[in-house]
Amino acid sequence: MTPDSAKEARPRILILGGGPTGLYAARVLTQRGHAVTLIEKEERPGGLATSHARSGNWYDLGVHMLHEFDRGIFEDIRDHVMGDERIEVALDAKIRWAGAFYRYPLQFGDMVRGIPPLTLARCVAGLLGTQLWYKIFPRAPKDAEEALIQLYGRPLYEFFFKDFTHRYWGFPTTELDAKFITTKMPRLTAVDVIKKVLGKAGIRDRSVKAVESALSEETLHYSRTGAETMTRRLADTVRAGGGRVLLNREVSGVEIEGGRVRAVTVRDVEHGVEERHECDYVINTVPLPLLVASVRGDAVPAEVVESCGHLKYKPITVHGLLVNKPKCIDGLYIYYRERLFHRVGEPKNAGLRVTPEDHSVLIVETTCEEGDEKWEATPEVRERIMADLEAENIVRRDQIVEWNVFHARHGYPVFRLGFEPHFRRIMDWVGGIANLRTAGRQGAFCYPNMHSAMRQGAKAAEAIEKQMATDTVAGT
Ligand SMILES: Cc1cc2nc3c(=O)[nH]c(=O)nc-3n(C[C@H](O)[C@H](O)[C@H](O)COP(=O)(O)OP(=O)(O)OC[C@H]3O[C@@H](n4cnc5c(N)ncnc54)[C@H](O)[C@@H]3O)c2cc1C
């Protein structure tokens, strides 16, 4: 067999979606010598973790920085992917609330500073009482409200979390699944509170100090052109390893026969023509409902199709502003609880190159619904954003040089109450297709950060390799 024919004989692996999950899966598989084709509908790889170029400046879709929590992924990205484009940044995030700034992630000590003494006493008593109660009578929370109350006690829930969570999702916490809280929110244990109170009295516990400093001293990783560097360079490593990265290609059809995906049809977004890619294995990272909707014929049971209607994503609209002001906020990003936007980032403070140099870039994030006034970024919405920016002393309207608007339809998977049986049903169906794996924020309907998304990609790649070995033994 010639080297060329050996290459031809390799199983063909398709990866659907070129965000961090798909790109990393492609990286792992090409490194191991597999024939990989990655399909991405946008003109640039990166998904949510890309940046958009406008008039010589880069705008992230919500400032994206890499964490070091997964050492294996981080060291690979540091040593073999980002090269000298990587810059290190100390985490400096804040929450704006009731006229003051608090560190993010929320520190107990900071949080209580803003609470009037009587309310504070109620909050601490509520927290201690609730945790004691649920220790004696443990029970699974029925919704996000109960989960938040279990975590923080009712007074703190009502004071700090209730309205903000409602505003953010657009529906009350009683309609949000507890899983969102139990998997995303940090636990504030009664033991921690007592330790911190003791700490304030001078009786310091070393473990508490360690937790605090771990949070406040975290190093993040970024670049002069924003989030786009990491995913661009990941795509380069895939190409360098012999893989194909097809951009501007939208998955439009999936053919399933005999319990396996046989081919995927993609539409060339620029030219409108369809291409059919026969395949032996597939890793999906595009939204699960979209994958199911793309399946041709009657290969999907009606109840799975029905379940897809229950998996919703919260869209985001991001306003990218070029402003004639050298520096606007103190920190990398600030969360706002009482404004139209929920977060404002200033990536220049993390090292983003901005032209002209004495200007800055602001990334203003809002959640929305497709087609609503926030999605459309109507003049009224822009006016409210502008008024809020001025009220927060971030920037004045006469300092705005350029106002760009970016959208992501699939910003956040919505863990609406009752979604889980539907999600399970879809995943069980996918699990029955031998040569298909689904992973990532969209593909597995979950909330990874970039490092965990890439870990999911690596795991999906390993699962595909295992399946290949099984198929070889079985002679499939
Ligand atoms: C506002 C915001 C800020 C964030 N900040 C951080 C941060 O600072 N640090 C961090 O670690 N994480 C951050 N994250 C999380 C990070 O964005 C995700 O972990 C990561 O993008 C998930 O990667 P993914 O590949 O699973 O999904 P995505 O990035 O969503 O990628 C999915 C890809 O599939 C493509 N696709 C969809 N449909 C089709 C189709 N029909 N055909 C072909 N392709 C298709 C999309 O274009 C996209 O490229 C943030 C997320 C948000 C929303």
Ligand as a Chemical Component Dictionary entry (heavy atoms), coordinates in Angstrom:
data_LIG
# 
_chem_comp.id                   LIG 
_chem_comp.type                 NON-POLYMER 
_chem_comp.pdbx_formal_charge   0 
_chem_comp.three_letter_code    LIG 
# 
loop_
_chem_comp_atom.comp_id 
_chem_comp_atom.atom_id 
_chem_comp_atom.alt_atom_id 
_chem_comp_atom.type_symbol 
_chem_comp_atom.charge 
_chem_comp_atom.model_Cartn_x 
_chem_comp_atom.model_Cartn_y 
_chem_comp_atom.model_Cartn_z 
_chem_comp_atom.pdbx_ordinal 
LIG C1  C1  C 0 -20.992 36.080 26.909 1  
LIG C2  C2  C 0 -20.117 34.886 27.138 2  
LIG C3  C3  C 0 -18.870 35.058 27.715 3  
LIG C4  C4  C 0 -18.044 33.965 27.952 4  
LIG N1  N1  N 0 -16.819 34.157 28.511 5  
LIG C5  C5  C 0 -15.989 33.120 28.703 6  
LIG C6  C6  C 0 -14.696 33.310 29.267 7  
LIG O1  O1  O 0 -14.270 34.422 29.569 8  
LIG N2  N2  N 0 -13.909 32.217 29.432 9  
LIG C7  C7  C 0 -14.320 30.966 29.096 10 
LIG O2  O2  O 0 -13.546 30.012 29.271 11 
LIG N3  N3  N 0 -15.545 30.752 28.553 12 
LIG C8  C8  C 0 -16.386 31.786 28.351 13 
LIG N4  N4  N 0 -17.626 31.580 27.791 14 
LIG C9  C9  C 0 -18.009 30.210 27.405 15 
LIG C10 C10 C 0 -17.507 29.847 25.991 16 
LIG O3  O3  O 0 -18.084 30.715 25.044 17 
LIG C11 C11 C 0 -17.912 28.408 25.667 18 
LIG O4  O4  O 0 -17.347 27.546 26.608 19 
LIG C12 C12 C 0 -17.432 27.915 24.321 20 
LIG O5  O5  O 0 -17.658 28.814 23.290 21 
LIG C13 C13 C 0 -18.151 26.615 24.005 22 
LIG O6  O6  O 0 -17.636 26.110 22.800 23 
LIG P1  P1  P 0 -18.510 25.162 21.866 24 
LIG O7  O7  O 0 -17.640 24.798 20.744 25 
LIG O8  O8  O 0 -19.063 24.059 22.683 26 
LIG O9  O9  O 0 -19.753 26.040 21.403 27 
LIG P2  P2  P 0 -19.776 27.333 20.392 28 
LIG O10 O10 O 0 -18.656 28.246 20.728 29 
LIG O11 O11 O 0 -21.146 27.863 20.472 30 
LIG O12 O12 O 0 -19.508 26.669 18.998 31 
LIG C14 C14 C 0 -20.494 26.023 18.241 32 
LIG C15 C15 C 0 -20.161 26.234 16.777 33 
LIG O13 O13 O 0 -21.108 25.577 15.935 34 
LIG C16 C16 C 0 -21.343 26.403 14.817 35 
LIG N5  N5  N 0 -22.625 26.036 14.190 36 
LIG C17 C17 C 0 -23.866 26.211 14.697 37 
LIG N6  N6  N 0 -24.781 25.763 13.804 38 
LIG C18 C18 C 0 -24.107 25.278 12.746 39 
LIG C19 C19 C 0 -24.486 24.656 11.523 40 
LIG N7  N7  N 0 -25.762 24.436 11.186 41 
LIG N8  N8  N 0 -23.503 24.287 10.665 42 
LIG C20 C20 C 0 -22.192 24.484 10.957 43 
LIG N9  N9  N 0 -21.789 25.066 12.098 44 
LIG C21 C21 C 0 -22.728 25.457 12.990 45 
LIG C22 C22 C 0 -21.360 27.803 15.395 46 
LIG O14 O14 O 0 -21.178 28.801 14.396 47 
LIG C23 C23 C 0 -20.191 27.712 16.365 48 
LIG O15 O15 O 0 -18.975 28.055 15.755 49 
LIG C24 C24 C 0 -18.485 32.652 27.590 50 
LIG C25 C25 C 0 -19.745 32.491 26.995 51 
LIG C26 C26 C 0 -20.557 33.579 26.761 52 
LIG C27 C27 C 0 -21.903 33.380 26.135 53 
# 
loop_
_chem_comp_bond.comp_id 
_chem_comp_bond.atom_id_1 
_chem_comp_bond.atom_id_2 
_chem_comp_bond.value_order 
_chem_comp_bond.pdbx_ordinal 
LIG C1  C2  SING 1  
LIG C2  C3  SING 2  
LIG C2  C26 DOUB 3  
LIG C3  C4  DOUB 4  
LIG C4  N1  SING 5  
LIG C4  C24 SING 6  
LIG N1  C5  DOUB 7  
LIG C5  C6  SING 8  
LIG C5  C8  SING 9  
LIG C6  O1  DOUB 10 
LIG C6  N2  SING 11 
LIG N2  C7  SING 12 
LIG C7  O2  DOUB 13 
LIG C7  N3  SING 14 
LIG N3  C8  DOUB 15 
LIG C8  N4  SING 16 
LIG N4  C9  SING 17 
LIG N4  C24 SING 18 
LIG C9  C10 SING 19 
LIG C10 O3  SING 20 
LIG C10 C11 SING 21 
LIG C11 O4  SING 22 
LIG C11 C12 SING 23 
LIG C12 O5  SING 24 
LIG C12 C13 SING 25 
LIG C13 O6  SING 26 
LIG O6  P1  SING 27 
LIG P1  O7  DOUB 28 
LIG P1  O8  SING 29 
LIG P1  O9  SING 30 
LIG O9  P2  SING 31 
LIG P2  O10 DOUB 32 
LIG P2  O11 SING 33 
LIG P2  O12 SING 34 
LIG O12 C14 SING 35 
LIG C14 C15 SING 36 
LIG C15 O13 SING 37 
LIG C15 C23 SING 38 
LIG O13 C16 SING 39 
LIG C16 N5  SING 40 
LIG C16 C22 SING 41 
LIG N5  C17 SING 42 
LIG N5  C21 SING 43 
LIG C17 N6  DOUB 44 
LIG N6  C18 SING 45 
LIG C18 C19 SING 46 
LIG C18 C21 DOUB 47 
LIG C19 N7  SING 48 
LIG C19 N8  DOUB 49 
LIG N8  C20 SING 50 
LIG C20 N9  DOUB 51 
LIG N9  C21 SING 52 
LIG C22 O14 SING 53 
LIG C22 C23 SING 54 
LIG C23 O15 SING 55 
LIG C24 C25 DOUB 56 
LIG C25 C26 SING 57 
LIG C26 C27 SING 58 
# 
